[in-house]
Amino acid sequence: MTYYLPIIFGNIAGIISIILAVLVIRTYFSTKLKAALILFMLFCLVGANNFIFAFMTFVSEQAELTAYWLYIGLILIGFICFILISIFFDFIELRGIRTNINLIFSVLVTAFFTILFTSAGISEHVEMLYSPEFGSWIINLDYYLRSIVLIFGIIAIYRLTKGYIGVYHSATNKRLKYQFKVVNLGVFIIVFGLLISAIAGILIGTAYLNIGNIIRASFPLFFSVGLLITFIGFQMNPHAFYLISQKVFQIIVFNKEGVTMFDKKYQPLTGKQATLITGAIFGICSMMQHALGIESQPHSLEFPDRTIIFTFKKNIGFALISDQESYILREGLEHFSNLFIQHFKNALDEWKGLVKTFDKASELIKISLPFLEAE
């Protein structure tokens, strides 16, 4: 029974990971967000890990060197995933980590140690098939890895719970809250299976070897079920993931005189905040015309609780008002500005002051910043 579990559920988890990768790469092709490309690579590596884990069961006694390099490869995949996680944080959050980003931290750290654990989970198979020296080396390393997994798994459970509470309280949309409930449930099942398997590997002695093997072999079941539930939550709105650490209030398109050409609101602004933003845009336009010049365009203006991100195309300015600056929002605004100039090229040359001319720009925002639809 335990022989077939890694094969069945390793392949299932690998297939789900590849499906997630396909969904994310579709987001990248439509939005050109580098964060989506990083997530695509991460899901591909997790999928490769699961397929290799399933393949290990078929390795024969004569292929000891192959098994050794596969084992090393699985651990290297884990470290590469850790590097991708670090790069992803640079894109998802340009500055300090906020409370509600704990959920992302928990998910990604858990994925990293899950990869390490599935790497270590082949020890019983190696012990049965290969030389005593090789099996002993694998098993000793296995105990260290399981101890690390147990410690960090407990930490991940704590961070996961804390992050979920932060997201639940900060999210203003019921659909978004429900989506995070589903995703959180899937991740919790994965971490729970991770802890149970690690505890079984450490605490269950030789007297209960069969029970320990069954419990450890059940981890792919937990992983597959958890990943499937996470996939269902992800599919509800694949773009909502980027919204965890971003809060967008408004997008404005204006000309060199500071006249608003297009305006899209996502969050309510107080009268004082709206006046401040309008004044900032007029001030920027005035400075560009009389002092800075078109070559000295500002990238952003920061206020105590608001940041205005700017990009300029010829005589047209684009402003995105958020609670903080990030690579994702800047990339999305840049992509939107390019689409806007291309789509309304003729209308811009003949514009007579009618704001309705650019009403269809909302559809372009859905392409460049699709995660805003989760608001």
Number of C-alpha atoms within 10 A of each C-alpha: 7 13 13 12 18 26 20 14 24 26 23 22 27 25 19 19 26 18 16 24 23 15 17 22 20 15 22 19 12 14 20 19 22 17 22 26 19 20 20 22 17 26 23 21 22 25 24 21 28 28 20 21 27 24 16 19 17 11 14 13 13 10 11 16 12 13 20 13 11 18 21 13 15 24 21 15 21 25 16 16 26 18 13 18 20 13 13 19 16 16 20 24 21 14 12 7 13 12 15 20 21 24 24 21 19 26 22 21 19 24 22 23 26 24 24 23 24 26 26 23 26 22 19 16 15 24 17 11 16 18 12 12 10 15 17 15 12 20 19 11 12 23 16 13 19 25 15 15 25 23 13 16 25 15 15 24 19 14 19 23 16 18 23 24 15 17 21 18 11 13 17 12 11 12 14 21 16 14 21 24 16 19 24 23 17 25 27 23 20 26 29 19 23 28 22 17 26 28 18 20 21 15 10 15 12 9 8 11 13 13 14 21 18 16 19 23 23 19 28 28 20 24 27 25 19 25 24 21 20 25 19 17 21 20 15 17 16 19 19 19 18 22 20 21 20 20 20 19 19 18 20 18 23 20 18 19 17 19 16 18 21 20 16 15 12 14 13 10 13 8 8 8 13 13 11 12 19 14 13 15 24 16 13 20 24 16 15 18 12 9 11 14 12 17 8 10 16 14 12 16 16 14 11 7 9 18 21 23 22 22 20 21 14 9 11 19 24 24 24 22 25 21 17 22 22 19 16 23 25 19 20 19 22 18 20 24 24 14 17 22 15 11 15 15 11 10 12 18 8 8 13 9 11 10 12 10 15 18 12 13 20 15 12 17 23 15 17 25 23 21 20 18 13 18 16
